[in-house]
Amino acid sequence: MCRKWGSGPLIGAHCGSDVSFLGGENISIYSSSDWAERGFCKLCGSQLFYRLKENMHYFIPAGLFEDQNQFVLERQSYIDKKPSYYSFSNSTHDKTAAEMIEKYGKSLIT
């Protein structure tokens, strides 16, 4: 689902639930599944967040932050569903679809 939305993996920062935005009137929210919704700018279409409905945790694309040096790519989810056209060279904690479902429940099937 993330690849269809952005043509690649969602490289996002887990920001928890205490998130606020300036210009909230310009944010549109799309309910993309039973468990999550996606926010985007009504004016330019930029992706702003992926938010879990159950706990309102935000995952915000790393590219939206001014200081991107603070980030480290440390995990990949659904690694067995990854297309062959990209591969990250650093070592990460990887989870397959089955491992994600086992950990978080069947509702995470994409």
Buried (B, 14 or more C-beta within 10 A) or exposed (E): EBBEBEEEBBBBBEBEEEBEBEEEEEBEEEEBBEBBBBBBBEEEEEBBBBBBEEEEBBBBBBEEEEEEEEEEEEEBBBBEEBEEEEEEEEEBEBBBBEBBBEEBEEEBEB
